[in-house]
């Protein structure tokens, strides 16, 4: 194996994915704090809340996380979603 190939296997490009969910209820401050702590989850980059539309969007590294794991982070933060938008 060439050195270049070896180095590139650890520097693979990230695939950023954004998913948006309709919230069942407006978010409370404690839910936002819990989600912020989950943001340390490997691959979860950031989230954005649209209070007018009652939606949350999350950006994550699709090469490291599945959407089901992102949804699990929402559940751990006690955030109930109605549907994916």
N, C-alpha and C positions, 0 to 999 in steps of 0.2 A: 504494500500500500504506500502510495506517495504521501509525503508530509502534508501537502496541500489538502488532499482528501481527508486526512485525519483531522486537520484543523477545522475544516468546513463542517464536519459532522457535529461539532459542538457550537457552531455559530450559525445554525440554521435560521432562516428568517422567520419572524413571528407572523402569524395570520390573525389579524385583529378582526373580531366579530362584535357587532352590536346587536343586542336584543332588547325589545321594548315590551313591557307588560302593562296591561290595564290593572290598576290597583282596585281592590275591593273597597278600601276606605282610605281617606287621607292619612298620610304618614304622621306619626307622632315623633317627637324629638328622641325618645329612647330607642325607637326603631332605627332612626338615622344613625345614632351612635353605634348601635349594634352592627349595622351594615358597614359602617366605617371601619370597625374592627375586623370584619370579614374581608375587607378590601386587601388585607395583608395576605389573603389566600393566594397561593402561587398562580399567577396568570390573570387574576381579576384586576383590571387596570383602573377603572373609574366608573362612577355612576352619576346619573343626572335625573333630577326629579322635575317633572312638569306638573306643577300644582293645578294649573288651570284645566288641564286635560285629565288629571288624576292618573298619571302614568310615570313609570320609572324605566330608564334606559340604562343598560349596563354594557360596558365594553370589556372584553376579555380576550385572552390569547387562545384562539381556537386550536392551536397546535398542542396546548397543554390541558385545556379544560373542555368539557362537554357542556352543552346547554343545560343538561340535567343537573350538573354540579353547580352551575350558576343559580338555578332555581332552588337548589338545596341551601345555598348561602342565604337566599331570601327567606326561606323557611326558618333557618337558624336565627335570623334576625326578627322572627315573628311578623313577617310581612306577607300578607295574603294577596295573591293576584287572582284576577278573574279570568284573564285570557292573554295570550300573546298577541300583540298588535302587529 
